[in-house]
């Protein structure tokens, strides 16, 4: 088991962030944005052009008031109106180009980010997922990346636009009338302090909301995938209450965030427009005194409104940036999470044909440093084509021992070898391509039967698929469906019976043609007819292949070339069925406990 513990929403919510940390996630995004620097440079130029047109508007209005109106020049009025229409038409085209370039870049960057996140997760070993909820991880791919996309697509362009508006408007009002400029600037320090304080709270609440939402999604996904269990135990109402509680937690955090963001907006709006009132009062007195024209005052007020709007937008952007920074932190934590199973820098290749000889030499293993040993000092040699059965009580280490062959986990001591080569020296893809696994509860994907079968060998031809299905006794029931091999099986193959799922899983492994098989039998829960068909399919599958079976059935144990008896993480005895039954107390006890019921049932059927 991966030693990394589950990160809870409470842990995330307790973090504190500085402005430096808030902007830090942009540094992580820069390498992903760099390939599109040309498009972004063009978008930046277009953005500056559109902003420049916006800044020119108050000057045109001033000219309109001071020249056209006072002089009664209708021709000048017409020219100014046509000029404004032309400017705004040009601005519209510029905005279109800028918006498209920004949006297309953000789509590409976030698509690559989602791909990298999925890649980082799909290559993590099974132990990584033991401590994490699948719903939470999928929430990172969808919800968190969506927040980052929002900042890239709308936030940063708006930051640049409003920043230019703010600087440009301040410059123009300063050269127009310094005294009025001071009146405009009086509210900025207050606005900045309020924005910084409330922005931190917005980020903490947003991070908490995303974590709680991920937890709610994970719970819902778990319920939906186990819906039969939920309904069989009539726990619908209980699950509904639990989910309602999760959603209400998200709602409460959302309301607290709404209060913080509303407070931020209200304070910023009041200070900004309060400055406008001050400008209007001071400017009006100057107009009355003849020190300022009406056109200058209106232009100044328009610039003051521009400054106020820029300050309000920047404060809102700060809150959005806080949210995106928290989301990006979780995304990059996952992307940068080290893979505990290190691939060899210079992998060794298996000789062909692969013999399938498996050897354990002095193997000890534990699920993390804080856990006790699960396996201790295991020495086993499994020859080519041999069938080895693993028996033992629950927790004895049977599944763990088998999972070391495909290197789902790495040993703590010793080595596991395939054809004499330590599996850690082999490329993971080459190693696992030679190993076929039929789990106790085979899981199918929510596609067609053909897609599920071909998953074992992409590119397999229809004749190959049909042959594997025939050998697994699956062809008969598949062709009985209305859509045959194109029949949709539903989530986890729910529309199929247990025996049908098992036979499709066997056919899938047959297509793969591995040298080593790992079987965790599930036929003990099948009816007699399905069990006979599955057993025959397994016989076809095991023919000529090295097979490790986690035994659940008497027939498998009796027919095994060797039986390994595990107890407390060690192999306490090994041999054939008759030998072990006579000499091993542990095996005799296991045999009596696990298989006497099967024998009794068999006799009842015979009688």
C-alpha angles and dihedrals in degrees: 000000000000109000092221109105128222112279107225128207089243091059091051094046092055093061120108123216134206125204088254090057091046092057092039094086090062088063088057090051096048095082088052092048095045096083088062097047092118093056091043092050090054090046089051092052091048090048092053091048092051091047091049090055089051091052091051093057097081090050090055090049090051090052090048093054099039099039113020099036099038093044094041089230107161092177091058089047090055092049092049091049092050090046091052092049090050092049093049092047090053089046091052092054091045091050090050092054093045093047093049094048092047094045095046091049093049090049091053095044094048092044089055090045091054090047092050091047092050090046091051090051100042092055094051113107121252091260090066090063093047090079099037135069116237092219091057092052093049088050089058090054094048113024103030095045087049090060091050090049091053091056093047095046102038111003103058096042088048090048090054093043095049092041091055090045090052096047094040095047092047090051093049095047090047093056090042099053124343094196093060090044090062089053089052094049097049093089098047099084092050091047093049094051094047091046093051095047097044092038091063090053091048090055095049091049092045091052090050091049092052092049094047091046090051089051091051091049091049091051092048092049091050091051094048094049091049097038095132092056091046092052095039089059091039091237096142094110092046092049090046089054092049092049091045088054091051092049092047089052088054090047093050091049088047091053091050089050090048089055091049094047092044089050090050092049094044095049093046093045093050094048093045097048091039086062089052091054089050090051091049091050096046093040093047090055090050091051091050089051091050093242093116134034123233089244091054091050094049091046089048091050091050089052090047089053088049091052091047092049091048092051092049092048092048090051090051090047089053089058092048090047090053090054094047092047091056091048093047091050091058092045095051092043087062096041091050095041105123118244106239092209103070117207113228114257091223106025120203118231124230117241116248129271093038109226097202098226110162123198132182114197119188092326120183124170141178133178097244133333093277093056129081122251114283094187126026131191098337117183116180136151119198114189128216112290094003123142113221122185122205115209131175143114122289110291094021091122103257098133092040092053091052094045091059091069096068087038098243083150133019122237119247093215134011126013142272114218136196113200088346095307122115106246089226089066093054127084108258093232094051092044096050093042087068095050127077122195128197106185125209090251106030113213120212128196121247094255136083127312089247092055091049093050095045089051085083092058118012111216094027113157123239093252089054091049092047092049093051090048091051092051089050092048089241100113092076097058094035093059088049091067118093092243097033112201089001092061113130110237099195129227109338089352092290094159091063129075121249091255092049092050090049093052092048089051089051092048090049090056091045089059090053091056096207126186094223128043129201113194126187098184121221101174094106088082094049129095118258095261095048091045092054092049093047092048092051089048090050091051089056090047096049095046108121094353132111105248132194111192127191091211124226099154134066094225091058093050095048094048096046118113088222136007120211113204112207126194126167093351097307134095104248096178143352137193142090125322099259094046094050094045090059101042110024119077091189093052093044090052092048091046093050094046098043105032109028090080090053091051092048091050090048092052091049090054091048093049 
